[in-house]
Amino acid sequence: MFWHFGATEDIASYARSRSEAYVSGPLAQGLSFRLAGQTQHGGGWQTNPLNGDHLGDADLWALRGKLRWKPDAHTTILLGGHFTQDNSEVVTAVPVHRLIGTQPLPDMASWQQAEWSSRPEFAKLIGRKAGIKPSEHNQFWGADLHIDHDFGPLTVSAISAFETERQGEYTDQDGTALSQADTYRTIDANTFTQELRLHSSNTQDKLQWVVGAHYQRTRMNQRFFFDYTDYKPARGYMMATNFGLNQESLSEFGHLSYRLPHGVMIWGGLLHERDERSITGLKSQIFGGATTNFHGESTTSDQFAGQVGVSWQMLQHALVYYKMSKGFKPGGFTANNTQIQAQLDPFKPETVLTYEVGFKSDPIPDKLRINGAAFYNDFHNQQILGTVLIPNYGPLSEITNAPKSESWGFEGTIEAHPFSHLHLTQNLGWQRGNFQDFPTVNRAKTNAYYAQHGVWKAINDNFGGVDNGQPKLTLNGSAEWRQPLARAYTLEFGPDWQYRGSQAITPGGTGFYRLPPYFLLGAHVSFRSASGRWEATVYARNILNRRFAESGGQATTTYFYIPGEPRFIGGRISCAY
């Protein structure tokens, strides 16, 4: 075994810097290690038009280490650990519509501008320095132990892992210089997992199998602070909600596959999971006002999942398959801003029955590859980010269940090498979906009623027959010219692109409740050694400097979008030995 090391440095617009390095090698007979690290700095592209302040710089460093020991030819022991400290600033919201109040929206000369606020009193309350910007203050660390032993006919694998997170995130969720929805969230959590699996050792056997069990235990405490000082006359105060979330699950699983004659393979799998969750110690406190304590709630999910399928290698370069599967998500709680006990009613588990048929083919080997699949999803109690209306308070987001919904579509990939040096790739996804039965609060109509009457009243609708709002068309692809130079070097260059259709943020959303579609164009030029030991690249992202939104939502007084990155031009060099 030999020593290996490498490094990468990426510098781009807005003083963005990303650095990575690694080293690996033997320590003794059968014992080796790998150590890797990364840092990220700069890259902030938002400015505040009120004072010229700058926002969005990364400030992250991370380390990862692995120790591998092979005491004999049949045993492998892998010990890993990692640590991440992230103090990065975050992209802040840009309001697109005022829902409550008469103040005008911020006057932005550019879509790269944004407003935010931070009152000294709120910073003192949350224990952060005055003038804090929207940012993270997160620490993650963990370790895992992976043991494999080959007994001949079967291999036993055991994986143990422990993860911790300490998060502190400050966001301005009204996107203005006013303190109408400034939010600080803290999370203190740890998770322990243990998995044991037995599986067939010889991958050439016709029968392949795996059985095992997985256990998970999570303990989490969260606290949400809100500054509503400028949200008058409705609130005008600071408040906090804190609670504990406990989760414990045990699952057993098995999977079989068998190769039949004439290129036919059949497979099937089954999983059972019992998931128990509880919310405890929930308290909602208005500073200088009332404190409300809520009693705990719990929920248990006991579900089966599985799949069966068949594939046929009908030709040397063509395979078709059919698969039917059942999946599920456990139920849980939404509790970040709790005002009444009913908000703690757990949402139900989600189940989905999926039918999929597809093919993989190389019609012209080494020249043309075409893969495709069509699917249909039958959902029961699909978990959707919906709305609850609190009387005399306003609408809040919560996860709710759509009793019946469906989606269908197809996806495909084309890889073409029509002639020497030119390589083309195109991925395509198209889907449609409807809620078949979904009685819930119509957020758009509820907001409109308040704007007209000044009173919060829940306007309920059944969204049965309404489109589920997911993007109907997604595309991404690239074209690259690969040119060898004097046998020792290679030059590669070309464009890449992606498109996402419009996406509703709320059920039945139209207008500003729907994210616009967008198209992004990029390009790169790379020069590398034929040995692969070094490479230099110049690249551009969002060359056309298109304005687009990645997500959106409502906290209190405004409806906002989270904008995507503007044009970035950068260069990257890397080496490996």
Secondary structure as GFF3:
##gff-version 3
##sequence-region A 1 577
A	DSSP	beta_strand	4	12	.	.	.	ID=ss1
A	DSSP	beta_strand	16	28	.	.	.	ID=ss2
A	DSSP	beta_strand	31	42	.	.	.	ID=ss3
A	DSSP	beta_strand	46	47	.	.	.	ID=ss4
A	DSSP	beta_strand	54	55	.	.	.	ID=ss5
A	DSSP	beta_strand	58	72	.	.	.	ID=ss6
A	DSSP	beta_strand	75	86	.	.	.	ID=ss7
A	DSSP	beta_strand	94	98	.	.	.	ID=ss8
A	DSSP	alpha_helix	120	126	.	.	.	ID=ss9
A	DSSP	beta_strand	135	136	.	.	.	ID=ss10
A	DSSP	beta_strand	138	150	.	.	.	ID=ss11
A	DSSP	beta_strand	154	172	.	.	.	ID=ss12
A	DSSP	beta_strand	182	200	.	.	.	ID=ss13
A	DSSP	beta_strand	207	227	.	.	.	ID=ss14
A	DSSP	beta_strand	238	259	.	.	.	ID=ss15
A	DSSP	beta_strand	264	286	.	.	.	ID=ss16
A	DSSP	beta_strand	291	293	.	.	.	ID=ss17
A	DSSP	beta_strand	297	315	.	.	.	ID=ss18
A	DSSP	beta_strand	318	329	.	.	.	ID=ss19
A	DSSP	three_ten_helix	341	344	.	.	.	ID=ss20
A	DSSP	beta_strand	350	364	.	.	.	ID=ss21
A	DSSP	beta_strand	368	390	.	.	.	ID=ss22
A	DSSP	beta_strand	394	416	.	.	.	ID=ss23
A	DSSP	beta_strand	422	437	.	.	.	ID=ss24
A	DSSP	beta_strand	439	441	.	.	.	ID=ss25
A	DSSP	alpha_helix	443	453	.	.	.	ID=ss26
A	DSSP	beta_strand	460	462	.	.	.	ID=ss27
A	DSSP	beta_strand	466	467	.	.	.	ID=ss28
A	DSSP	beta_strand	473	485	.	.	.	ID=ss29
A	DSSP	beta_strand	489	500	.	.	.	ID=ss30
A	DSSP	beta_strand	503	504	.	.	.	ID=ss31
A	DSSP	three_ten_helix	511	513	.	.	.	ID=ss32
A	DSSP	beta_strand	514	515	.	.	.	ID=ss33
A	DSSP	beta_strand	518	529	.	.	.	ID=ss34
A	DSSP	beta_strand	534	541	.	.	.	ID=ss35
A	DSSP	beta_strand	549	554	.	.	.	ID=ss36
A	DSSP	beta_strand	558	563	.	.	.	ID=ss37
A	DSSP	beta_strand	568	576	.	.	.	ID=ss38
###
